[in-house]
Amino acid sequence: MSFGNAKWVWMNGKMVPWEKATVHASVHALHYGSGVFEGIRCYETEDGPALFRLDAHLERFVCSAAVYEMSIPYTSKELTEAITELVSANGFASCYVRPLCFRGSCNLRVDPEDCPVDLSILAWPWAPLHGSDSSKAGLRVCISRRKKFHSDMMPPTAKASGQYVNSILAIREAKHQGYDEPILLNTEGYLAEAASENIFLIHGNTIVTNDEQDSILLGITRLSVIEIARDLGYEVKIVRLTIDDLMTADEAFVTGTAAEVVHISQVDGKRIGNGQCGPITLRIQQEYMRAVQGRNPGYAHWLLPVKKATAMQV
Ligand SMILES: Cc1ncc(COP(=O)(O)O)c(C=O)c1O
């Protein structure tokens, strides 16, 4: 299985062996996608494993849950303890962490009001989404025929399970056409984002990206990259982005917790720049990796150390 040697799952307050962390087929979230989740990375640093921007992820988790009228039955402090214990119990030096808050089993009316709010947290080793060498090869993307949903339909700033069927359709379409990743336009025809990453373009020395008015999830990697780029002395502008902006960019890249920072090599078969990772993207990518791996003390406040991992026996 692709979850490697994950042994423990945190479920509704308890550490449960991986095989026993199951739910019933009548769970509301399975039928209607009534859940919210987070994706967090824990990196290997010189001082042991460390969670990257856990506080920001938990804040977004609580906000996503609030949109769907779920009150998370644990405080952020309790969730922080649960996550650090989970990483330790699994004995991971680095891993991906996936908290999921979802409507459990009670009835299958669409209205979830009577269904309990359940919470599970998974952790497993996960290489960068587009492969370990994606930072070199880059991504061949297409402009998707699928539009990103507008906030009048569903809130793009909430990370809700059911909302991802939009990304699933777009990514399958892209793969069938031989691309690595789709770029979704919003309903007004501006760039929104990739299936699970935000987008940045570079023209000359100026870096541009969009924001929530263009139907994106406000990525925590996006936020980190904006700060890193500004600290490096680049101008970062938040503007609406058009297809032409993308097609004429000197460099373009996507950001996400799972993918990290990956350059776009082609759009609909047309090369961006010379197709290689451009110098500004490379600098940001390297600086981002230094930050997450605790190699830049200026960003140490983004890391939460986890006790030296000692795998707990099942
Ligand atoms: C739709 C979407 N956009 C952007 C992102 C990037 O967000 P983050 O950087 O917080 O992982 C993600 C990943 O969670 C996503 O699913």
PDBQT file of the ligand as one rigid body, heavy atoms in Angstrom, charges set to zero:
ROOT
HETATM    1  C1  LIG A 401      -7.370  23.454  -4.090  1.00  0.00    +0.000 C 
HETATM    2  C2  LIG A 401      -6.060  23.712  -3.407  1.00  0.00    +0.000 A 
HETATM    3  N1  LIG A 401      -5.413  24.854  -3.653  1.00  0.00    +0.000 NA
HETATM    4  C3  LIG A 401      -4.230  25.140  -3.060  1.00  0.00    +0.000 A 
HETATM    5  C4  LIG A 401      -3.641  24.257  -2.187  1.00  0.00    +0.000 A 
HETATM    6  C5  LIG A 401      -2.359  24.615  -1.501  1.00  0.00    +0.000 C 
HETATM    7  O1  LIG A 401      -2.596  24.843  -0.149  1.00  0.00    +0.000 OA
HETATM    8  P1  LIG A 401      -1.458  24.633   0.930  1.00  0.00    +0.000 P 
HETATM    9  O2  LIG A 401      -0.304  25.408   0.461  1.00  0.00    +0.000 OA
HETATM   10  O3  LIG A 401      -2.049  25.161   2.184  1.00  0.00    +0.000 OA
HETATM   11  O4  LIG A 401      -1.183  23.178   0.999  1.00  0.00    +0.000 OA
HETATM   12  C6  LIG A 401      -4.271  23.046  -1.912  1.00  0.00    +0.000 A 
HETATM   13  C7  LIG A 401      -3.682  22.090  -0.997  1.00  0.00    +0.000 C 
HETATM   14  O5  LIG A 401      -4.129  21.900   0.070  1.00  0.00    +0.000 OA
HETATM   15  C8  LIG A 401      -5.513  22.766  -2.527  1.00  0.00    +0.000 A 
HETATM   16  O6  LIG A 401      -6.146  21.625  -2.287  1.00  0.00    +0.000 OA
ENDROOT
TORSDOF 0
